[in-house]
Amino acid sequence: MSNKVLVISGTVTAPEKSYSIGVVNLFLEHYTKLNPNDEIIHLDLNNEPMAQKTLTRDNFSTFFNEKDSLEYIKQLKSVDKVIISSPMNNFAVSGLIKNYLDHVLLADQTFSYKYSKKGDAIGLLDNLKVQIITTQGAPKGWYPFGDHSAFLKGTFEFVGADVKEPILLAGTKVAPLSGQTPIEAAKSIEDVVVNAAQCF
Ligand SMILES: Cc1cc2nc3c(=O)[nH]c(=O)nc-3n(C[C@H](O)[C@H](O)[C@H](O)COP(=O)(O)O)c2cc1C
């Protein structure tokens, strides 16, 4: 059986210099060897006008429109798997990723409060398996208040997805990774990447 895989990238770094893209590419190298018939769809949020739009009081009434929200929700419902990557930017996901999520996290489209227990929701993206790939300049655990991997995992679980253990490449701003190319740095966690690709 072949699957459709949507690869969403939210870094603002040039692709050849990006650590998160480095890990995504390594993941895809292993994944496509195991799943040669899958369709891979790339969504670089730098190229999507919706990801440049932040929700404000002035645009609230037009923000969730067909082109910026519903088309992307339709895309999420049309695929089987999502690989989403984000660097840590100021203790959070990048603004591009936040703007993307703000457009697709829409009540009665991707989740519903109907029939749900207190504090919980019914996720409407239960078609999805999700692999999160994150990077951060600091070593792992330095900023527990800004855990972007946990934020993404919880968010996709909220919409009903089957979220795999996130892959985090931490410490890209300190030695030894800071002296390595993104490809070399990604290879430092290749065992984790291979294992995740096999389980996805
Ligand atoms: C605007 C900006 C903000 C950043 N904020 C943080 C941060 O809060 N914590 C951290 O550990 N690294 C931070 N970094 C470093 C990046 O997370 C790190 O360089 C990461 O590897 C970037 O991934 P990329 O190469 O795919 O863009 C920041 C980088 C930028 C450009």
Ligand as a Chemical Component Dictionary entry (heavy atoms), coordinates in Angstrom:
data_LIG
# 
_chem_comp.id                   LIG 
_chem_comp.type                 NON-POLYMER 
_chem_comp.pdbx_formal_charge   0 
_chem_comp.three_letter_code    LIG 
# 
loop_
_chem_comp_atom.comp_id 
_chem_comp_atom.atom_id 
_chem_comp_atom.alt_atom_id 
_chem_comp_atom.type_symbol 
_chem_comp_atom.charge 
_chem_comp_atom.model_Cartn_x 
_chem_comp_atom.model_Cartn_y 
_chem_comp_atom.model_Cartn_z 
_chem_comp_atom.pdbx_ordinal 
LIG C1  C1  C 0 15.319 34.017 15.536 1  
LIG C2  C2  C 0 15.941 32.830 16.205 2  
LIG C3  C3  C 0 15.606 32.518 17.502 3  
LIG C4  C4  C 0 16.190 31.417 18.150 4  
LIG N1  N1  N 0 15.794 31.080 19.409 5  
LIG C5  C5  C 0 16.351 30.016 20.035 6  
LIG C6  C6  C 0 15.935 29.652 21.346 7  
LIG O1  O1  O 0 15.074 30.260 21.948 8  
LIG N2  N2  N 0 16.521 28.584 21.915 9  
LIG C7  C7  C 0 17.474 27.847 21.277 10 
LIG O2  O2  O 0 17.958 26.884 21.850 11 
LIG N3  N3  N 0 17.867 28.159 20.024 12 
LIG C8  C8  C 0 17.326 29.229 19.395 13 
LIG N4  N4  N 0 17.718 29.539 18.116 14 
LIG C9  C9  C 0 18.686 28.672 17.428 15 
LIG C10 C10 C 0 17.992 27.680 16.510 16 
LIG O3  O3  O 0 16.989 26.948 17.173 17 
LIG C11 C11 C 0 19.005 26.693 15.961 18 
LIG O4  O4  O 0 19.998 27.413 15.257 19 
LIG C12 C12 C 0 18.377 25.631 15.070 20 
LIG O5  O5  O 0 19.339 24.669 14.750 21 
LIG C13 C13 C 0 17.856 26.243 13.780 22 
LIG O6  O6  O 0 17.352 25.236 12.933 23 
LIG P1  P1  P 0 17.400 25.504 11.381 24 
LIG O7  O7  O 0 18.862 25.493 11.003 25 
LIG O8  O8  O 0 16.612 24.419 10.751 26 
LIG O9  O9  O 0 16.769 26.860 11.151 27 
LIG C14 C14 C 0 17.142 30.634 17.459 28 
LIG C15 C15 C 0 17.476 30.962 16.127 29 
LIG C16 C16 C 0 16.890 32.031 15.526 30 
LIG C17 C17 C 0 17.254 32.346 14.101 31 
# 
loop_
_chem_comp_bond.comp_id 
_chem_comp_bond.atom_id_1 
_chem_comp_bond.atom_id_2 
_chem_comp_bond.value_order 
_chem_comp_bond.pdbx_ordinal 
LIG C1  C2  SING 1  
LIG C2  C3  SING 2  
LIG C2  C16 DOUB 3  
LIG C3  C4  DOUB 4  
LIG C4  N1  SING 5  
LIG C4  C14 SING 6  
LIG N1  C5  DOUB 7  
LIG C5  C6  SING 8  
LIG C5  C8  SING 9  
LIG C6  O1  DOUB 10 
LIG C6  N2  SING 11 
LIG N2  C7  SING 12 
LIG C7  O2  DOUB 13 
LIG C7  N3  SING 14 
LIG N3  C8  DOUB 15 
LIG C8  N4  SING 16 
LIG N4  C9  SING 17 
LIG N4  C14 SING 18 
LIG C9  C10 SING 19 
LIG C10 O3  SING 20 
LIG C10 C11 SING 21 
LIG C11 O4  SING 22 
LIG C11 C12 SING 23 
LIG C12 O5  SING 24 
LIG C12 C13 SING 25 
LIG C13 O6  SING 26 
LIG O6  P1  SING 27 
LIG P1  O7  DOUB 28 
LIG P1  O8  SING 29 
LIG P1  O9  SING 30 
LIG C14 C15 DOUB 31 
LIG C15 C16 SING 32 
LIG C16 C17 SING 33 
# 
